[in-house]
Structure formats: C-alpha cells, structure tokens
Amino acid sequence: MQAKLTLRMEEELINTAKLYSARSGKSVSKIVADLFKLIQADNSKNAVTQNVSSLKGVIKSDSSESDYKAHIESKHL
C-alpha cells in the first residue's frame, strides 16, 4: 500500500532533486524510495555482520591464522 509523504528541505536541494529526476527519468518519489530501500538493505547487512561477529571466539582452536592460510593455499593451489 502506498501512502503520501511530505518532505521539507532547502529549496536548492529540491531543485537539485528535480534536475536529477529529469536526467534519470525517475520521479523524485522513486528516487527517495530507492534511497530508503538502500538504507534498509544496509541495516539488514549490518545486523547480519553484528550477529556473525558475536560468534567470534565461540569455537576455540589451536590453529593460527597462518595455519588456516596455509591450509587454504594447499587445498586450492
């Protein structure tokens, strides 16, 4: 469902948005919606990254990073 949103901003920024809209062939509404979709996707990505980061150190290992790199190189090279 679509709803109406009123934005208030500097007139110069509005003019810039309208020029960009004309050049890109997209409405200002579409441009703003796309921006918020990018923000939403970035927030989702950050949430996943934070969740994965929280798992760091959960599994203890005697292997070092250099051991892991050597293993990967021997496996793929």
C-alpha positions in Angstrom: 0.0 0.0 0.0 1.4 3.4 -0.9 0.9 6.5 1.2 1.8 10.1 0.8 4.9 11.6 2.5 5.7 15.3 2.6 9.3 16.3 2.9 10.7 19.7 3.9 14.1 20.7 2.7 16.2 23.6 1.4 14.9 24.9 -1.9 18.3 24.4 -3.6 18.2 20.7 -2.6 14.7 20.4 -4.0 15.9 21.9 -7.3 18.8 19.5 -7.4 16.5 16.6 -6.8 14.2 17.7 -9.6 17.1 18.1 -12.0 18.4 14.7 -11.1 14.9 13.3 -11.6 14.6 14.8 -15.0 18.0 13.5 -16.1 17.5 10.0 -14.7 13.9 9.6 -15.9 12.8 8.6 -12.3 10.3 10.5 -10.2 11.6 12.2 -7.1 9.3 9.8 -5.1 11.0 6.8 -6.8 14.5 8.2 -6.0 13.6 8.8 -2.3 12.0 5.3 -2.1 15.1 3.7 -3.7 17.3 5.6 -1.1 15.3 4.2 1.8 15.5 0.7 0.3 19.3 1.0 0.2 19.3 2.2 3.8 17.1 -0.7 4.8 19.3 -3.2 3.0 22.4 -1.7 4.6 20.8 -2.0 8.0 20.0 -5.7 7.3 23.5 -6.3 6.2 24.9 -4.7 9.4 22.6 -6.8 11.5 23.9 -10.0 9.9 27.5 -8.8 10.3 26.9 -8.0 14.0 25.4 -11.4 14.5 28.3 -13.2 12.9 30.8 -11.0 14.8 29.1 -12.0 18.0 30.1 -15.6 17.2 33.8 -14.8 17.1 35.7 -16.9 19.6 32.8 -19.3 20.3 34.8 -22.2 19.0 38.2 -22.5 20.4 41.0 -23.6 18.1 44.7 -24.3 18.4 45.2 -23.3 14.8 46.5 -19.9 13.9 45.5 -17.6 11.0 48.8 -18.6 9.2 47.8 -22.3 9.6 44.5 -21.6 8.1 46.0 -19.7 5.2 48.5 -22.5 4.6 45.6 -25.0 4.5 43.6 -22.9 2.1 46.6 -22.4 -0.2 47.4 -26.1 -0.2 43.8 -27.0 -0.9 43.2 -24.5 -3.8 46.7 -24.0 -5.4 
